């Protein structure tokens, strides 16, 4: 039995919280960076780079961060089962 506040860690072979793996975190960070840069450029009057960065952030990177890893090998049974 585990004490309150002590959950499984990645070294226990469990999935990370919310299924976020390093690739997902990297894509999400890239998306947020692209969105922030897009708004900064938009504030400076850019009419080409800003919209491209905003679309890339909102329509490519963030959805990719949420969807990458959904398809793949099925997760092993919790009980090491069959």
HTML snippet that shows the backbone in 3Dmol.js (N, CA, C, O; Angstrom):
<script src="https://3Dmol.org/build/3Dmol-min.js"></script>
<div id="view" style="width:600px;height:400px;position:relative"></div>
<script>
const pdb = `
ATOM      1  N   UNK A   1       0.841  -1.169   0.000  1.00  0.00           N
ATOM      2  CA  UNK A   1       0.000   0.000   0.000  1.00  0.00           C
ATOM      3  C   UNK A   1       0.891   1.238   0.000  1.00  0.00           C
ATOM      4  O   UNK A   1       1.905   1.276   0.697  1.00  0.00           O
ATOM      5  N   UNK A   2       0.514   2.249  -0.780  1.00  0.00           N
ATOM      6  CA  UNK A   2       1.307   3.470  -0.831  1.00  0.00           C
ATOM      7  C   UNK A   2       0.701   4.511   0.085  1.00  0.00           C
ATOM      8  O   UNK A   2      -0.508   4.529   0.319  1.00  0.00           O
ATOM      9  N   UNK A   3       1.545   5.365   0.591  1.00  0.00           N
ATOM     10  CA  UNK A   3       1.073   6.450   1.438  1.00  0.00           C
ATOM     11  C   UNK A   3       0.394   7.511   0.585  1.00  0.00           C
ATOM     12  O   UNK A   3       0.603   7.585  -0.626  1.00  0.00           O
ATOM     13  N   UNK A   4      -0.407   8.316   1.226  1.00  0.00           N
ATOM     14  CA  UNK A   4      -1.097   9.397   0.530  1.00  0.00           C
ATOM     15  C   UNK A   4      -0.073  10.339  -0.083  1.00  0.00           C
ATOM     16  O   UNK A   4       0.890  10.746   0.567  1.00  0.00           O
ATOM     17  N   UNK A   5      -0.302  10.680  -1.352  1.00  0.00           N
ATOM     18  CA  UNK A   5       0.598  11.597  -2.038  1.00  0.00           C
ATOM     19  C   UNK A   5       1.719  10.900  -2.779  1.00  0.00           C
ATOM     20  O   UNK A   5       2.446  11.535  -3.544  1.00  0.00           O
ATOM     21  N   UNK A   6       1.869   9.610  -2.564  1.00  0.00           N
ATOM     22  CA  UNK A   6       2.901   8.873  -3.272  1.00  0.00           C
ATOM     23  C   UNK A   6       2.243   8.052  -4.367  1.00  0.00           C
ATOM     24  O   UNK A   6       1.521   7.095  -4.090  1.00  0.00           O
ATOM     25  N   UNK A   7       2.493   8.423  -5.583  1.00  0.00           N
ATOM     26  CA  UNK A   7       1.928   7.693  -6.702  1.00  0.00           C
ATOM     27  C   UNK A   7       3.017   6.957  -7.444  1.00  0.00           C
ATOM     28  O   UNK A   7       4.198   7.082  -7.118  1.00  0.00           O
ATOM     29  N   UNK A   8       2.622   6.191  -8.441  1.00  0.00           N
ATOM     30  CA  UNK A   8       3.627   5.486  -9.234  1.00  0.00           C
ATOM     31  C   UNK A   8       4.472   6.478 -10.013  1.00  0.00           C
ATOM     32  O   UNK A   8       3.986   7.525 -10.441  1.00  0.00           O
ATOM     33  N   UNK A   9       5.719   6.145 -10.189  1.00  0.00           N
ATOM     34  CA  UNK A   9       6.618   6.992 -10.963  1.00  0.00           C
ATOM     35  C   UNK A   9       6.899   6.325 -12.295  1.00  0.00           C
ATOM     36  O   UNK A   9       6.535   5.170 -12.516  1.00  0.00           O
ATOM     37  N   UNK A  10       7.552   7.066 -13.181  1.00  0.00           N
ATOM     38  CA  UNK A  10       7.865   6.526 -14.501  1.00  0.00           C
ATOM     39  C   UNK A  10       8.801   5.326 -14.390  1.00  0.00           C
ATOM     40  O   UNK A  10       8.790   4.457 -15.261  1.00  0.00           O
ATOM     41  N   UNK A  11       9.615   5.263 -13.327  1.00  0.00           N
ATOM     42  CA  UNK A  11      10.535   4.146 -13.176  1.00  0.00           C
ATOM     43  C   UNK A  11       9.812   2.861 -12.803  1.00  0.00           C
ATOM     44  O   UNK A  11      10.383   1.776 -12.917  1.00  0.00           O
ATOM     45  N   UNK A  12       8.554   2.970 -12.354  1.00  0.00           N
ATOM     46  CA  UNK A  12       7.765   1.787 -12.014  1.00  0.00           C
ATOM     47  C   UNK A  12       7.174   1.128 -13.253  1.00  0.00           C
ATOM     48  O   UNK A  12       6.514   0.095 -13.147  1.00  0.00           O
ATOM     49  N   UNK A  13       7.404   1.714 -14.430  1.00  0.00           N
ATOM     50  CA  UNK A  13       6.858   1.158 -15.659  1.00  0.00           C
ATOM     51  C   UNK A  13       5.452   1.655 -15.954  1.00  0.00           C
ATOM     52  O   UNK A  13       4.811   1.169 -16.886  1.00  0.00           O
ATOM     53  N   UNK A  14       4.968   2.600 -15.188  1.00  0.00           N
ATOM     54  CA  UNK A  14       3.636   3.148 -15.398  1.00  0.00           C
ATOM     55  C   UNK A  14       3.707   4.265 -16.431  1.00  0.00           C
ATOM     56  O   UNK A  14       4.769   4.840 -16.669  1.00  0.00           O
ATOM     57  N   UNK A  15       2.547   4.568 -17.049  1.00  0.00           N
ATOM     58  CA  UNK A  15       2.484   5.688 -17.978  1.00  0.00           C
ATOM     59  C   UNK A  15       2.602   6.991 -17.212  1.00  0.00           C
ATOM     60  O   UNK A  15       2.134   7.083 -16.077  1.00  0.00           O
ATOM     61  N   UNK A  16       3.220   8.000 -17.811  1.00  0.00           N
ATOM     62  CA  UNK A  16       3.298   9.311 -17.170  1.00  0.00           C
ATOM     63  C   UNK A  16       1.893   9.883 -16.985  1.00  0.00           C
ATOM     64  O   UNK A  16       0.968   9.453 -17.674  1.00  0.00           O
ATOM     65  N   UNK A  17       1.706  10.846 -16.070  1.00  0.00           N
ATOM     66  CA  UNK A  17       0.387  11.441 -15.853  1.00  0.00           C
ATOM     67  C   UNK A  17      -0.174  12.014 -17.150  1.00  0.00           C
ATOM     68  O   UNK A  17       0.544  12.659 -17.913  1.00  0.00           O
ATOM     69  N   UNK A  18      -1.424  11.780 -17.387  1.00  0.00           N
ATOM     70  CA  UNK A  18      -2.140  12.265 -18.561  1.00  0.00           C
ATOM     71  C   UNK A  18      -1.554  11.745 -19.865  1.00  0.00           C
ATOM     72  O   UNK A  18      -1.925  12.235 -20.932  1.00  0.00           O
ATOM     73  N   UNK A  19      -0.671  10.793 -19.817  1.00  0.00           N
ATOM     74  CA  UNK A  19      -0.095  10.215 -21.021  1.00  0.00           C
ATOM     75  C   UNK A  19       0.861  11.140 -21.743  1.00  0.00           C
ATOM     76  O   UNK A  19       1.144  10.928 -22.922  1.00  0.00           O
ATOM     77  N   UNK A  20       1.365  12.157 -21.074  1.00  0.00           N
ATOM     78  CA  UNK A  20       2.283  13.087 -21.724  1.00  0.00           C
ATOM     79  C   UNK A  20       3.697  12.519 -21.723  1.00  0.00           C
ATOM     80  O   UNK A  20       4.301  12.303 -20.672  1.00  0.00           O
ATOM     81  N   UNK A  21       4.190  12.290 -22.892  1.00  0.00           N
ATOM     82  CA  UNK A  21       5.559  11.798 -23.059  1.00  0.00           C
ATOM     83  C   UNK A  21       6.421  12.965 -23.514  1.00  0.00           C
ATOM     84  O   UNK A  21       5.889  14.023 -23.850  1.00  0.00           O
ATOM     85  N   UNK A  22       7.729  12.799 -23.534  1.00  0.00           N
ATOM     86  CA  UNK A  22       8.603  13.914 -23.945  1.00  0.00           C
ATOM     87  C   UNK A  22       8.259  14.488 -25.322  1.00  0.00           C
ATOM     88  O   UNK A  22       8.366  15.697 -25.530  1.00  0.00           O
ATOM     89  N   UNK A  23       7.852  13.642 -26.255  1.00  0.00           N
ATOM     90  CA  UNK A  23       7.483  14.140 -27.583  1.00  0.00           C
ATOM     91  C   UNK A  23       6.253  15.034 -27.496  1.00  0.00           C
ATOM     92  O   UNK A  23       6.200  16.081 -28.141  1.00  0.00           O
ATOM     93  N   UNK A  24       5.264  14.629 -26.703  1.00  0.00           N
ATOM     94  CA  UNK A  24       4.060  15.440 -26.539  1.00  0.00           C
ATOM     95  C   UNK A  24       4.392  16.789 -25.908  1.00  0.00           C
ATOM     96  O   UNK A  24       3.898  17.827 -26.348  1.00  0.00           O
ATOM     97  N   UNK A  25       5.223  16.768 -24.887  1.00  0.00           N
ATOM     98  CA  UNK A  25       5.599  18.005 -24.209  1.00  0.00           C
ATOM     99  C   UNK A  25       6.377  18.913 -25.166  1.00  0.00           C
ATOM    100  O   UNK A  25       6.173  20.127 -25.168  1.00  0.00           O
ATOM    101  N   UNK A  26       7.257  18.339 -25.970  1.00  0.00           N
ATOM    102  CA  UNK A  26       8.020  19.125 -26.934  1.00  0.00           C
ATOM    103  C   UNK A  26       7.128  19.767 -27.989  1.00  0.00           C
ATOM    104  O   UNK A  26       7.314  20.931 -28.344  1.00  0.00           O
ATOM    105  N   UNK A  27       6.160  19.005 -28.488  1.00  0.00           N
ATOM    106  CA  UNK A  27       5.234  19.568 -29.472  1.00  0.00           C
ATOM    107  C   UNK A  27       4.375  20.666 -28.861  1.00  0.00           C
ATOM    108  O   UNK A  27       4.128  21.691 -29.497  1.00  0.00           O
ATOM    109  N   UNK A  28       3.926  20.456 -27.642  1.00  0.00           N
ATOM    110  CA  UNK A  28       3.116  21.472 -26.975  1.00  0.00           C
ATOM    111  C   UNK A  28       3.926  22.737 -26.722  1.00  0.00           C
ATOM    112  O   UNK A  28       3.431  23.846 -26.924  1.00  0.00           O
ATOM    113  N   UNK A  29       5.164  22.573 -26.282  1.00  0.00           N
ATOM    114  CA  UNK A  29       6.029  23.732 -26.062  1.00  0.00           C
ATOM    115  C   UNK A  29       6.290  24.469 -27.375  1.00  0.00           C
ATOM    116  O   UNK A  29       6.299  25.700 -27.407  1.00  0.00           O
ATOM    117  N   UNK A  30       6.503  23.720 -28.453  1.00  0.00           N
ATOM    118  CA  UNK A  30       6.713  24.349 -29.760  1.00  0.00           C
ATOM    119  C   UNK A  30       5.475  25.125 -30.194  1.00  0.00           C
ATOM    120  O   UNK A  30       5.581  26.226 -30.735  1.00  0.00           O
ATOM    121  N   UNK A  31       4.313  24.551 -29.956  1.00  0.00           N
ATOM    122  CA  UNK A  31       3.074  25.235 -30.299  1.00  0.00           C
ATOM    123  C   UNK A  31       2.885  26.515 -29.519  1.00  0.00           C
ATOM    124  O   UNK A  31       2.508  27.542 -30.083  1.00  0.00           O
ATOM    125  N   UNK A  32       3.148  26.459 -28.215  1.00  0.00           N
ATOM    126  CA  UNK A  32       3.001  27.656 -27.394  1.00  0.00           C
ATOM    127  C   UNK A  32       4.019  28.717 -27.776  1.00  0.00           C
ATOM    128  O   UNK A  32       3.713  29.909 -27.761  1.00  0.00           O
ATOM    129  N   UNK A  33       5.218  28.292 -28.116  1.00  0.00           N
ATOM    130  CA  UNK A  33       6.245  29.239 -28.564  1.00  0.00           C
ATOM    131  C   UNK A  33       5.849  29.883 -29.892  1.00  0.00           C
ATOM    132  O   UNK A  33       6.018  31.089 -30.067  1.00  0.00           O
ATOM    133  N   UNK A  34       5.323  29.089 -30.827  1.00  0.00           N
ATOM    134  CA  UNK A  34       4.882  29.628 -32.116  1.00  0.00           C
ATOM    135  C   UNK A  34       3.731  30.609 -31.928  1.00  0.00           C
ATOM    136  O   UNK A  34       3.682  31.646 -32.590  1.00  0.00           O
ATOM    137  N   UNK A  35       2.808  30.286 -31.030  1.00  0.00           N
ATOM    138  CA  UNK A  35       1.677  31.179 -30.774  1.00  0.00           C
ATOM    139  C   UNK A  35       2.159  32.491 -30.161  1.00  0.00           C
ATOM    140  O   UNK A  35       1.728  33.567 -30.573  1.00  0.00           O
ATOM    141  N   UNK A  36       3.045  32.402 -29.184  1.00  0.00           N
ATOM    142  CA  UNK A  36       3.561  33.618 -28.545  1.00  0.00           C
ATOM    143  C   UNK A  36       4.320  34.478 -29.551  1.00  0.00           C
ATOM    144  O   UNK A  36       4.141  35.695 -29.587  1.00  0.00           O
ATOM    145  N   UNK A  37       5.163  33.853 -30.365  1.00  0.00           N
ATOM    146  CA  UNK A  37       5.911  34.599 -31.373  1.00  0.00           C
ATOM    147  C   UNK A  37       4.960  35.212 -32.398  1.00  0.00           C
ATOM    148  O   UNK A  37       5.190  36.327 -32.865  1.00  0.00           O
ATOM    149  N   UNK A  38       3.907  34.501 -32.747  1.00  0.00           N
ATOM    150  CA  UNK A  38       2.925  35.029 -33.689  1.00  0.00           C
ATOM    151  C   UNK A  38       2.247  36.282 -33.173  1.00  0.00           C
ATOM    152  O   UNK A  38       2.059  37.245 -33.916  1.00  0.00           O
ATOM    153  N   UNK A  39       1.877  36.271 -31.887  1.00  0.00           N
ATOM    154  CA  UNK A  39       1.242  37.459 -31.317  1.00  0.00           C
ATOM    155  C   UNK A  39       2.216  38.625 -31.196  1.00  0.00           C
ATOM    156  O   UNK A  39       1.828  39.777 -31.397  1.00  0.00           O
ATOM    157  N   UNK A  40       3.465  38.344 -30.874  1.00  0.00           N
ATOM    158  CA  UNK A  40       4.471  39.409 -30.807  1.00  0.00           C
ATOM    159  C   UNK A  40       4.642  40.040 -32.189  1.00  0.00           C
ATOM    160  O   UNK A  40       4.650  41.264 -32.320  1.00  0.00           O
ATOM    161  N   UNK A  41       4.776  39.206 -33.213  1.00  0.00           N
ATOM    162  CA  UNK A  41       4.927  39.732 -34.571  1.00  0.00           C
ATOM    163  C   UNK A  41       3.672  40.451 -35.043  1.00  0.00           C
ATOM    164  O   UNK A  41       3.753  41.438 -35.775  1.00  0.00           O
ATOM    165  N   UNK A  42       2.512  39.956 -34.624  1.00  0.00           N
ATOM    166  CA  UNK A  42       1.255  40.611 -34.983  1.00  0.00           C
ATOM    167  C   UNK A  42       1.194  42.008 -34.383  1.00  0.00           C
ATOM    168  O   UNK A  42       0.699  42.942 -35.013  1.00  0.00           O
ATOM    169  N   UNK A  43       1.692  42.142 -33.178  1.00  0.00           N
ATOM    170  CA  UNK A  43       1.725  43.448 -32.530  1.00  0.00           C
ATOM    171  C   UNK A  43       2.671  44.414 -33.215  1.00  0.00           C
ATOM    172  O   UNK A  43       2.494  45.629 -33.128  1.00  0.00           O
ATOM    173  N   UNK A  44       3.677  43.882 -33.897  1.00  0.00           N
ATOM    174  CA  UNK A  44       4.637  44.733 -34.617  1.00  0.00           C
ATOM    175  C   UNK A  44       4.192  45.025 -36.043  1.00  0.00           C
ATOM    176  O   UNK A  44       4.868  45.756 -36.767  1.00  0.00           O
ATOM    177  N   UNK A  45       3.063  44.463 -36.449  1.00  0.00           N
ATOM    178  CA  UNK A  45       2.519  44.785 -37.760  1.00  0.00           C
ATOM    179  C   UNK A  45       2.810  43.778 -38.854  1.00  0.00           C
ATOM    180  O   UNK A  45       2.575  44.066 -40.027  1.00  0.00           O
ATOM    181  N   UNK A  46       3.310  42.617 -38.507  1.00  0.00           N
ATOM    182  CA  UNK A  46       3.601  41.608 -39.527  1.00  0.00           C
ATOM    183  C   UNK A  46       2.300  41.087 -40.134  1.00  0.00           C
ATOM    184  O   UNK A  46       1.345  40.781 -39.420  1.00  0.00           O
ATOM    185  N   UNK A  47       2.280  40.991 -41.456  1.00  0.00           N
ATOM    186  CA  UNK A  47       1.076  40.493 -42.125  1.00  0.00           C
ATOM    187  C   UNK A  47       1.288  39.124 -42.759  1.00  0.00           C
ATOM    188  O   UNK A  47       0.349  38.538 -43.298  1.00  0.00           O
ATOM    189  N   UNK A  48       2.509  38.612 -42.699  1.00  0.00           N
ATOM    190  CA  UNK A  48       2.778  37.309 -43.298  1.00  0.00           C
ATOM    191  C   UNK A  48       3.232  36.302 -42.247  1.00  0.00           C
ATOM    192  O   UNK A  48       2.621  35.244 -42.096  1.00  0.00           O
ATOM    193  N   UNK A  49       4.288  36.619 -41.528  1.00  0.00           N
ATOM    194  CA  UNK A  49       4.863  35.667 -40.575  1.00  0.00           C
ATOM    195  C   UNK A  49       3.941  35.416 -39.389  1.00  0.00           C
ATOM    196  O   UNK A  49       3.821  34.278 -38.936  1.00  0.00           O
ATOM    197  N   UNK A  50       3.286  36.463 -38.876  1.00  0.00           N
ATOM    198  CA  UNK A  50       2.433  36.307 -37.705  1.00  0.00           C
ATOM    199  C   UNK A  50       1.278  35.336 -37.957  1.00  0.00           C
ATOM    200  O   UNK A  50       1.090  34.407 -37.170  1.00  0.00           O
ATOM    201  N   UNK A  51       0.504  35.518 -39.019  1.00  0.00           N
ATOM    202  CA  UNK A  51      -0.577  34.560 -39.254  1.00  0.00           C
ATOM    203  C   UNK A  51      -0.075  33.130 -39.491  1.00  0.00           C
ATOM    204  O   UNK A  51      -0.719  32.167 -39.074  1.00  0.00           O
ATOM    205  N   UNK A  52       1.067  32.996 -40.155  1.00  0.00           N
ATOM    206  CA  UNK A  52       1.608  31.654 -40.387  1.00  0.00           C
ATOM    207  C   UNK A  52       1.990  30.978 -39.071  1.00  0.00           C
ATOM    208  O   UNK A  52       1.710  29.796 -38.872  1.00  0.00           O
ATOM    209  N   UNK A  53       2.626  31.726 -38.181  1.00  0.00           N
ATOM    210  CA  UNK A  53       2.993  31.158 -36.887  1.00  0.00           C
ATOM    211  C   UNK A  53       1.761  30.826 -36.051  1.00  0.00           C
ATOM    212  O   UNK A  53       1.729  29.794 -35.380  1.00  0.00           O
ATOM    213  N   UNK A  54       0.756  31.683 -36.083  1.00  0.00           N
ATOM    214  CA  UNK A  54      -0.455  31.423 -35.318  1.00  0.00           C
ATOM    215  C   UNK A  54      -1.191  30.192 -35.831  1.00  0.00           C
ATOM    216  O   UNK A  54      -1.658  29.369 -35.044  1.00  0.00           O
ATOM    217  N   UNK A  55      -1.292  30.071 -37.131  1.00  0.00           N
ATOM    218  CA  UNK A  55      -1.949  28.888 -37.700  1.00  0.00           C
ATOM    219  C   UNK A  55      -1.146  27.633 -37.389  1.00  0.00           C
ATOM    220  O   UNK A  55      -1.717  26.602 -37.034  1.00  0.00           O
ATOM    221  N   UNK A  56       0.169  27.715 -37.519  1.00  0.00           N
ATOM    222  CA  UNK A  56       1.004  26.552 -37.206  1.00  0.00           C
ATOM    223  C   UNK A  56       0.853  26.151 -35.748  1.00  0.00           C
ATOM    224  O   UNK A  56       0.766  24.965 -35.432  1.00  0.00           O
ATOM    225  N   UNK A  57       0.821  27.134 -34.862  1.00  0.00           N
ATOM    226  CA  UNK A  57       0.684  26.826 -33.441  1.00  0.00           C
ATOM    227  C   UNK A  57      -0.656  26.230 -33.095  1.00  0.00           C
ATOM    228  O   UNK A  57      -0.732  25.181 -32.455  1.00  0.00           O
ATOM    229  N   UNK A  58      -1.737  26.909 -33.527  1.00  0.00           N
ATOM    230  CA  UNK A  58      -3.087  26.475 -33.173  1.00  0.00           C
ATOM    231  C   UNK A  58      -3.566  25.257 -33.957  1.00  0.00           C
ATOM    232  O   UNK A  58      -4.283  24.420 -33.409  1.00  0.00           O
ATOM    233  N   UNK A  59      -3.188  25.143 -35.215  1.00  0.00           N
ATOM    234  CA  UNK A  59      -3.759  24.091 -36.064  1.00  0.00           C
ATOM    235  C   UNK A  59      -2.834  22.904 -36.281  1.00  0.00           C
ATOM    236  O   UNK A  59      -3.286  21.854 -36.739  1.00  0.00           O
ATOM    237  N   UNK A  60      -1.544  23.044 -35.964  1.00  0.00           N
ATOM    238  CA  UNK A  60      -0.613  21.938 -36.215  1.00  0.00           C
ATOM    239  C   UNK A  60       0.000  21.425 -34.919  1.00  0.00           C
ATOM    240  O   UNK A  60      -0.195  20.266 -34.553  1.00  0.00           O
ATOM    241  N   UNK A  61       0.744  22.289 -34.218  1.00  0.00           N
ATOM    242  CA  UNK A  61       1.525  21.826 -33.074  1.00  0.00           C
ATOM    243  C   UNK A  61       0.673  21.390 -31.881  1.00  0.00           C
ATOM    244  O   UNK A  61       0.893  20.313 -31.327  1.00  0.00           O
ATOM    245  N   UNK A  62      -0.294  22.216 -31.483  1.00  0.00           N
ATOM    246  CA  UNK A  62      -1.097  21.866 -30.309  1.00  0.00           C
ATOM    247  C   UNK A  62      -1.934  20.605 -30.562  1.00  0.00           C
ATOM    248  O   UNK A  62      -1.937  19.717 -29.710  1.00  0.00           O
ATOM    249  N   UNK A  63      -2.645  20.488 -31.695  1.00  0.00           N
ATOM    250  CA  UNK A  63      -3.364  19.237 -31.928  1.00  0.00           C
ATOM    251  C   UNK A  63      -2.434  18.026 -32.038  1.00  0.00           C
ATOM    252  O   UNK A  63      -2.771  16.935 -31.576  1.00  0.00           O
ATOM    253  N   UNK A  64      -1.267  18.222 -32.650  1.00  0.00           N
ATOM    254  CA  UNK A  64      -0.314  17.110 -32.752  1.00  0.00           C
ATOM    255  C   UNK A  64       0.139  16.669 -31.371  1.00  0.00           C
ATOM    256  O   UNK A  64       0.298  15.474 -31.121  1.00  0.00           O
ATOM    257  N   UNK A  65       0.350  17.628 -30.468  1.00  0.00           N
ATOM    258  CA  UNK A  65       0.769  17.288 -29.105  1.00  0.00           C
ATOM    259  C   UNK A  65      -0.294  16.470 -28.388  1.00  0.00           C
ATOM    260  O   UNK A  65       0.032  15.614 -27.565  1.00  0.00           O
ATOM    261  N   UNK A  66      -1.559  16.726 -28.693  1.00  0.00           N
ATOM    262  CA  UNK A  66      -2.638  15.995 -28.048  1.00  0.00           C
ATOM    263  C   UNK A  66      -2.884  14.640 -28.690  1.00  0.00           C
ATOM    264  O   UNK A  66      -3.337  13.711 -28.020  1.00  0.00           O
ATOM    265  N   UNK A  67      -2.595  14.515 -29.971  1.00  0.00           N
ATOM    266  CA  UNK A  67      -2.941  13.289 -30.696  1.00  0.00           C
ATOM    267  C   UNK A  67      -1.798  12.298 -30.850  1.00  0.00           C
ATOM    268  O   UNK A  67      -2.043  11.103 -31.013  1.00  0.00           O
ATOM    269  N   UNK A  68      -0.554  12.764 -30.802  1.00  0.00           N
ATOM    270  CA  UNK A  68       0.578  11.862 -30.991  1.00  0.00           C
ATOM    271  C   UNK A  68       0.598  10.849 -29.861  1.00  0.00           C
ATOM    272  O   UNK A  68       0.507  11.206 -28.686  1.00  0.00           O
ATOM    273  N   UNK A  69       0.717   9.602 -30.225  1.00  0.00           N
ATOM    274  CA  UNK A  69       0.790   8.545 -29.225  1.00  0.00           C
ATOM    275  C   UNK A  69      -0.539   7.879 -28.939  1.00  0.00           C
ATOM    276  O   UNK A  69      -0.575   6.908 -28.184  1.00  0.00           O
ATOM    277  N   UNK A  70      -1.647   8.365 -29.517  1.00  0.00           N
ATOM    278  CA  UNK A  70      -2.924   7.699 -29.292  1.00  0.00           C
ATOM    279  C   UNK A  70      -2.986   6.368 -30.015  1.00  0.00           C
ATOM    280  O   UNK A  70      -3.544   5.396 -29.506  1.00  0.00           O
ATOM    281  N   UNK A  71      -2.416   6.331 -31.192  1.00  0.00           N
ATOM    282  CA  UNK A  71      -2.361   5.073 -31.939  1.00  0.00           C
ATOM    283  C   UNK A  71      -1.064   4.390 -31.607  1.00  0.00           C
ATOM    284  O   UNK A  71      -0.038   5.047 -31.432  1.00  0.00           O
ATOM    285  N   UNK A  72      -1.096   3.106 -31.520  1.00  0.00           N
ATOM    286  CA  UNK A  72       0.130   2.388 -31.215  1.00  0.00           C
ATOM    287  C   UNK A  72      -0.192   1.040 -30.623  1.00  0.00           C
ATOM    288  O   UNK A  72      -1.327   0.568 -30.673  1.00  0.00           O
ATOM    289  N   UNK A  73       0.819   0.440 -30.068  1.00  0.00           N
ATOM    290  CA  UNK A  73       0.638  -0.870 -29.459  1.00  0.00           C
ATOM    291  C   UNK A  73      -0.286  -0.742 -28.261  1.00  0.00           C
ATOM    292  O   UNK A  73      -0.210   0.240 -27.522  1.00  0.00           O
ATOM    293  N   UNK A  74      -1.150  -1.713 -28.062  1.00  0.00           N
ATOM    294  CA  UNK A  74      -2.037  -1.656 -26.903  1.00  0.00           C
ATOM    295  C   UNK A  74      -1.229  -1.719 -25.608  1.00  0.00           C
ATOM    296  O   UNK A  74      -0.182  -2.363 -25.534  1.00  0.00           O
ATOM    297  N   UNK A  75      -1.738  -1.043 -24.609  1.00  0.00           N
ATOM    298  CA  UNK A  75      -1.075  -1.029 -23.309  1.00  0.00           C
ATOM    299  C   UNK A  75      -1.169  -2.411 -22.664  1.00  0.00           C
ATOM    300  O   UNK A  75      -2.197  -3.077 -22.791  1.00  0.00           O
ATOM    301  N   UNK A  76      -0.114  -2.853 -21.974  1.00  0.00           N
ATOM    302  CA  UNK A  76      -0.194  -4.139 -21.286  1.00  0.00           C
ATOM    303  C   UNK A  76      -1.221  -4.081 -20.166  1.00  0.00           C
ATOM    304  O   UNK A  76      -1.470  -3.028 -19.580  1.00  0.00           O
ATOM    305  N   UNK A  77      -1.810  -5.237 -19.883  1.00  0.00           N
ATOM    306  CA  UNK A  77      -2.800  -5.334 -18.832  1.00  0.00           C
ATOM    307  C   UNK A  77      -2.165  -4.982 -17.485  1.00  0.00           C
ATOM    308  O   UNK A  77      -1.000  -5.303 -17.248  1.00  0.00           O
ATOM    309  N   UNK A  78      -2.919  -4.329 -16.609  1.00  0.00           N
ATOM    310  CA  UNK A  78      -2.383  -3.919 -15.315  1.00  0.00           C
ATOM    311  C   UNK A  78      -1.848  -5.077 -14.503  1.00  0.00           C
ATOM    312  O   UNK A  78      -0.881  -4.927 -13.757  1.00  0.00           O
ATOM    313  N   UNK A  79      -2.466  -6.218 -14.645  1.00  0.00           N
ATOM    314  CA  UNK A  79      -2.104  -7.377 -13.822  1.00  0.00           C
ATOM    315  C   UNK A  79      -1.085  -8.267 -14.522  1.00  0.00           C
ATOM    316  O   UNK A  79      -0.895  -9.422 -14.143  1.00  0.00           O
ATOM    317  N   UNK A  80      -0.424  -7.715 -15.559  1.00  0.00           N
ATOM    318  CA  UNK A  80       0.575  -8.484 -16.280  1.00  0.00           C
ATOM    319  C   UNK A  80      -0.034  -9.635 -17.029  1.00  0.00           C
ATOM    320  O   UNK A  80       0.596 -10.663 -17.273  1.00  0.00           O
ATOM    321  N   UNK A  81      -1.288  -9.427 -17.387  1.00  0.00           N
ATOM    322  CA  UNK A  81      -2.088 -10.547 -17.860  1.00  0.00           C
ATOM    323  C   UNK A  81      -2.026 -10.864 -19.308  1.00  0.00           C
ATOM    324  O   UNK A  81      -1.163 -10.426 -20.069  1.00  0.00           O
ATOM    325  N   UNK A  82      -2.951 -11.618 -19.622  1.00  0.00           N
ATOM    326  CA  UNK A  82      -3.008 -12.326 -20.884  1.00  0.00           C
ATOM    327  C   UNK A  82      -3.831 -11.639 -21.887  1.00  0.00           C
ATOM    328  O   UNK A  82      -3.970 -12.126 -23.010  1.00  0.00           O
TER     329      UNK A  82
END
`;
const viewer = $3Dmol.createViewer("view");
viewer.addModel(pdb, "pdb");
viewer.setStyle({}, {cartoon: {color: "spectrum"}});
viewer.zoomTo();
viewer.render();
</script>
